[in-house]
Amino acid sequence: MCTKKLLFCLILMALVISLISQVNGSLQVFGSKRVLHVWGSHHDRGYAHGYLLPTAITTVFNDYIFQSVTMSNPNFYNTLRNFYMSNFNLEDKYLQEATAIISGITDGGGNIYHNGLARNLDAYDLLFANAIVDISVYRNAETGDDSLQLGCASLSSWGVSTVADTTLAGRLVVTRMLDWNQNSALIANPLVIVNHPSEPDEVKWISFTYPGLIGALSAISENGTSAFLNMGNVSSYNNLNGLHPILFSIRNAIESPDYNLDGISSPLDVFNAIAEWNHMAGTIIHAVSDNQDTVNGIIVENNNLLPAVYRTQNQNGNLPAGHLAATNHFRWLYNPVCCDRYVHIADSLFSDPEMSPKRQLSVMSGATGMSHNMMQIQYVPASGSIRWLTATTQQPAFSTSAFVLDANELFDFPVPVSDDYLPSPSGLLSIFPNPLNDGQDLDLKSDHPFSDIALFNLRGQKVVHYTTTQPVVSFFIPASELHALARGIYLLRVRDSKGYTQTRKLMLVQ
């Protein structure tokens, strides 16, 4: 009898282990903070996200997206969701991930039925939620209500500003202030997601976020590039064609080993990924990199009215050398206007331009600390040190105790290496002639159909762009379209409807 019971228990245990092993995720809980490791394909990672955080995802969706953003009004929710569905384009891999999150929520014991909407949540509800930065602009225009407090500020320091600090010795330190709505569900659910992709064209990356939000709001790539989003002060729009959620544009760069194929991972990858698409909101993205031999940073400024641009330390706007700062006012896309927080940062730096990690935290807390500060994140790439502070119901994040993480340990987290992945379609793109002389037509051919063709200069500016009504395997660009371009090297990129891209370098000569 005992033997039969033991055998039954062993079989049951084996079954449970087998079921658990199918979830490619590991969740660590530290008080109110969670660290979630997910690995495998986009589907695998999405499923693990949903399975391990089922209630947290639906709570954030209901309390923040439905109640705060759409004011618990199902008709208004549907209006905003329909606007998203009609005007935004998104790669298929993200739809796969969101669909798997929904499946994971159900299998993990969560309830996807939403009482306010009187239906089950689906993948498009999650993708709509991930377009919150863009949708907030349309929401505010429709309602005249600007109660969504989306702000943020950031400061990076390196070189002459950090050379005297023994812990930095000239290396980079960056601090970001995430200013967001003081929503109870967000306060209760701060989350770090560490992605370990099995796709061969993706790299590991860390996201500071909330359950269900899979875009890149505050992100660190294993390749050394980081990006932090701030809102801009001009969000007017007049072009609704081919919109792309800004958080996924940033993720495209962060999750790629070399997005612009220039041979290195750098902040320019972030710029190129943003410049390639049309966006709804005015945003200011602080992108930095510390790749042992090169330390640099840029501020990408982007909105719906003008092509994206970026400014560097040399175009910084009255800050001492070795510092780059972003608040919520454009300083390069438009002539800068007075910003109290930027002025406070400048005053602090001019009083003492030398920087240490501790002082940078103090400068940002004093100069930009706001009551709705939801996260303060500081990252030192050379050591991997991360200080992560999150808000409570009584205190903004910058006044709470820091939770210390190590990026190297997060990236080295052991995960199975035999997961299946969804490979990118194989494709061979040829361009002829190359080099191209003035007056010559350009022929493109690929063994994988494409529908979007774009040519970029090395600053990442899109100089030629076409879309086809149906996917094609060959395309012709007449010489007249290229005649005005200066000689030099360009990047030619073709893309299909599912986000698969091929890029080749093109040389224009006289």
Summary of the structure (lengths in Angstrom):
residues: 510
radius of gyration: 23.5
end to end distance: 89.6
largest distance: 89.6
contacts: 1791
relative contact order: 0.12
helix: 31%
strand: 30%
